[in-house]
Amino acid sequence: YMKQYQQTPHGKKSNRISNWKKRGMEHYDFDHVYDIYINTKNCDACNIELTTDKITTRTTKCLDHDHETGEIRYVLCHSCKTNDKSKNKITHQKYFKTKEEAIAYKEEYESTNR
C-alpha cells in the first residue's frame, strides 16, 4: 500500500516536502513552495528546461536554499545549483525572504497564473 501511495500526486508531494525538511529547509507554507517548485519549468539562473529524472542529470530540477539559515531561494537545474557563479546571474528577487514577502509573492503569483 505504501508504494502505491508514494506514486500518487499527494504521496509524491508529501515525500518531496519531507525531504526538504530533512535537508534543513524552513518555511511556514510548504504547500505554496511545492506549488512553485512543480510549476517552475525553467532554471532561474540559466533558463534551461528543467527535468525530473530518477537519475540526477545536469538539468534535474532542484530547490536551492541557504544551508546556514534554511531560507529557500530559487528553483535551479542541478548544474547551476552546484555552481555558485551561476547564482550570481539571477536578476530577480528570491522567492521567499520573510513571511510578509512570501504572502505578497503568493498573491501576485496566484493573480497572474489564473
C-alpha positions, 0 to 999 in steps of 0.5 A: 500500500505504501508504494502505491501511495508514494506514486500518487500526486499527494504521496509524491508531494508529501515525500518531496516536502519531507525531504526538504525538511530533512535537508534543513529547509524552513518555511511556514507554507510548504504547500505554496513552495511545492506549488512553485517548485512543480510549476517552475519549468525553467532554471532561474539562473540559466533558463534551461528546461528543467527535468525530473529524472530518477537519475540526477542529470545536469538539468534535474530540477532542484530547490536551492536554499541557504544551508546556514539559515534554511531560507529557500531561494530559487528553483535551479537545474542541478548544474547551476545549483552546484555552481555558485557563479551561476547564482550570481546571474539571477536578476530577480528577487528570491522567492521567499525572504520573510513571511510578509514577502512570501504572502505578497509573492503568493498573491501576485503569483496566484493573480497572474497564473489564473 
